[in-house]
Amino acid sequence: MIRAIALDDEPLALKVIENFCQRVPYIQLEKTFTKTAEAHKHLRKQPVDLIFLDIQMPTQNGMEFFAEIQQHTMVIFTTAFSEYAVEGFNVNATDYLLKPFSFDRFLQAIEKAKVSYETRHKIQSTEMQYLFIRADYTLHKILISDILFIEGLDDYLKIHIQNQRTIVARMTLKSMLEKLPGNEFLRVHRSYIVPMARVEKVRNKIIYIGEEEIPVSASYEAAFNEVLSDKK
C-alpha cells in the first residue's frame, strides 16, 4: 500500500485527487492540505511514500516545498502551468500532471509511482536486514528483526536486543532512527524508539514489549495512534 498526501490550494482539485485515489486499490490517501505549513507539520510526524503536489500556491511554491522535505518521498506534481514541466523532472519527480487531467492519465502516473515504490522496497528488504553499530571499539552486526526497543540517554543510546546483551553506542536517537526502516520503527518518546512489530499491547499510554513498559509521550502520541489505526 502506497501511503500518500495531497497538497493544493484549490479544494476542488483535491476532491478530484481524492476521487481518483479511491479508484486505485494500492493507494491510501491519508490526508489533503490546502496550506503548506500544515502539510509540513504532518510530514514531520508521519512520513509518507508519495505526495501529490501543486506548484503555483500563494504561500510557498511547490518546488520549494518539495526541496525542504527531509525524507525520501516520491512526488507527482499537479499544476495548470505547463512551463513547470522541465523543472519538475529536474527534481526527479515521478510524474507531472497538467490540469485538468483524466483518470487514465492519473493512473499512468500512479503506475510509475508503484513501480518505483516496489523497486525501492525490494532493495530495502535485501539491504535493511541488519545494521552495523560501533560500540566499545567494535563494529557490531545487529539483525533489525532482533531489536526489542531503543533507549536514548543524552548522546548515548541502548539497543535492547532479543537474547543478546544490550549494546551501548555513542549516537543520538535521531541519527539511529534515520538508519532504521521508517515503516517499521517509530519514536514514541524523547527517549524511546520501538519496532511496531514488537508492541504486544498498549494501555494508559504505556507500550508493553515483553516485561518492558515504555511510555508514550504527549508530543508523539498522535503519530503513534495514527500508525496503530492504520494497522487495525
C-alpha positions in Angstrom: 0.0 0.0 0.0 1.4 3.4 -1.0 0.7 6.0 1.6 0.1 9.5 0.2 -1.0 13.0 0.9 -2.1 15.8 -1.5 -1.4 19.5 -1.3 -3.2 22.1 -3.4 -4.6 25.5 -2.6 -7.7 24.6 -4.6 -10.2 22.4 -2.7 -11.8 21.3 -5.9 -8.5 20.0 -7.2 -8.1 18.0 -4.0 -11.6 16.5 -4.5 -10.5 15.2 -7.9 -7.4 13.5 -6.5 -9.4 12.0 -3.6 -11.9 10.6 -6.1 -9.2 9.2 -8.3 -7.3 7.6 -5.4 -10.4 5.9 -4.2 -10.5 4.0 -7.5 -6.9 2.7 -7.1 -6.7 -0.2 -4.6 -3.0 0.2 -3.7 -3.1 4.0 -2.9 -4.0 5.2 0.6 -4.6 8.9 0.5 -4.2 9.7 4.2 -4.9 13.5 4.2 -5.3 16.5 1.9 -4.0 20.0 2.6 -4.6 23.5 1.3 -1.8 25.1 3.4 1.9 24.2 3.1 2.6 24.7 6.8 0.0 22.1 7.8 1.5 19.6 5.3 5.0 20.2 6.6 3.7 19.6 10.2 2.1 16.3 9.2 5.2 15.1 7.4 7.4 15.8 10.3 5.3 13.4 12.4 4.1 11.0 9.8 6.3 10.4 6.7 4.5 9.2 3.5 5.6 7.5 0.3 4.0 9.9 -2.2 2.9 13.5 -2.4 0.5 14.9 -5.0 1.8 18.5 -5.1 0.5 21.6 -6.7 3.2 24.1 -7.8 1.7 27.5 -8.0 0.5 28.2 -4.5 0.2 31.6 -2.6 2.3 30.9 0.5 5.0 28.7 -0.9 5.9 27.4 -4.4 5.5 23.6 -4.7 9.1 23.2 -5.9 10.3 25.0 -2.7 8.1 22.9 -0.6 9.5 19.6 -2.1 13.1 20.8 -1.7 12.5 21.3 2.1 11.3 17.7 2.7 14.0 15.8 4.5 12.8 12.3 3.6 12.8 10.1 0.6 9.4 10.8 -0.9 8.0 10.4 -4.4 6.2 13.4 -5.9 3.7 13.8 -8.6 3.3 17.5 -9.5 -0.2 18.7 -10.4 -0.4 22.1 -12.0 -2.2 24.2 -14.6 1.0 25.7 -15.8 3.0 23.6 -18.4 6.1 25.8 -18.1 7.0 24.0 -14.9 7.3 20.6 -16.6 11.1 20.7 -17.2 11.7 22.0 -13.7 9.6 19.2 -12.3 11.6 16.5 -14.0 14.9 18.2 -12.9 14.0 17.4 -9.3 13.3 13.7 -10.2 9.6 14.0 -10.0 7.8 10.7 -10.6 5.4 12.4 -13.0 3.9 15.8 -13.9 0.1 16.1 -14.4 -1.2 19.1 -16.3 -4.7 20.1 -15.1 -7.3 19.2 -15.9 -6.1 15.6 -16.2 -8.2 12.4 -16.9 -8.3 9.3 -14.7 -6.4 7.4 -17.3 -3.6 9.9 -17.2 -3.7 9.9 -13.4 -3.5 6.1 -13.4 -0.5 6.3 -15.7 1.3 8.5 -13.2 0.3 6.2 -10.3 1.7 3.1 -12.2 5.1 4.9 -12.4 4.9 5.5 -8.6 4.0 1.9 -8.0 7.0 0.6 -10.0 9.3 3.0 -8.1 7.8 2.0 -4.8 8.2 -1.7 -5.4 11.7 -1.4 -6.6 12.8 0.7 -3.6 11.1 -1.7 -1.1 12.6 -4.7 -2.8 16.1 -3.2 -2.4 15.3 -2.3 1.2 14.2 -5.8 2.0 17.6 -7.2 1.0 19.7 -4.4 2.3 17.9 -3.4 5.5 18.0 -6.7 7.3 20.8 -5.7 9.6 22.8 -2.7 10.9 26.4 -2.2 11.8 26.8 -0.2 15.0 30.1 0.8 16.5 30.4 0.4 20.3 33.2 -0.4 22.7 35.8 -0.1 19.8 33.9 -2.9 18.0 31.6 -2.9 15.0 28.5 -4.9 15.9 26.2 -6.5 13.4 22.6 -6.3 14.6 19.7 -8.0 12.9 16.9 -5.5 12.7 14.3 -8.1 13.4 16.0 -8.8 16.8 15.7 -5.3 18.2 13.3 -5.1 21.1 13.5 -1.3 21.6 16.0 1.5 21.7 16.5 3.8 24.7 18.2 7.2 24.4 20.5 8.7 27.1 21.7 12.1 26.1 24.4 11.4 23.4 24.3 7.7 24.0 21.7 5.0 23.3 21.0 1.5 24.5 19.9 -1.0 21.9 18.0 -3.8 23.6 18.2 -7.0 21.6 16.4 -10.3 21.9 18.6 -13.0 23.6 21.7 -10.8 23.4 23.4 -8.3 25.7 22.4 -4.7 25.4 24.7 -2.6 23.2 25.5 0.9 24.3 26.6 3.2 21.5 27.6 6.9 21.3 24.9 8.3 18.9 21.6 10.1 19.2 18.1 8.6 18.8 17.6 10.9 15.8 20.6 9.5 13.9 19.6 6.0 14.8 16.1 6.5 13.5 17.5 7.6 10.2 19.2 4.2 9.9 16.1 2.2 10.5 13.3 1.3 8.1 10.8 4.1 8.7 7.7 2.0 8.2 8.7 -0.4 11.0 10.2 1.7 13.7 8.6 4.7 15.5 9.7 7.2 18.0 7.2 7.3 20.9 9.0 9.4 23.4 12.0 11.7 23.5 13.9 8.7 25.0 12.5 5.7 23.1 12.1 4.1 19.7 10.1 1.0 19.3 9.6 -1.6 16.5 5.9 -1.7 15.9 6.0 -5.5 15.3 7.2 -5.9 18.9 4.3 -4.0 20.5 2.3 -6.6 22.4 -0.3 -4.2 24.0 -0.9 -0.6 24.8 -2.7 0.6 27.9 -2.9 4.1 29.5 -0.2 5.4 27.2 2.1 2.6 28.1 3.6 0.2 25.5 4.3 -3.3 26.6 7.1 -5.2 25.0 7.8 -8.4 26.9 8.4 -7.3 30.5 9.3 -3.8 29.5 6.9 -0.8 29.9 7.6 2.1 27.6 5.7 5.4 27.9 4.2 7.3 25.0 4.7 11.0 25.5 2.2 13.6 24.5 4.3 15.0 21.7 4.4 11.6 19.9 1.0 10.3 20.9 -0.9 11.5 17.8 1.6 9.9 15.4 1.7 6.7 17.3 -2.1 6.4 17.5 -2.3 7.1 13.7 0.1 4.2 13.0 -1.9 2.0 15.3 -5.1 2.9 13.5 -3.6 2.1 10.1 -2.6 -1.4 11.4 -6.1 -2.3 12.7 
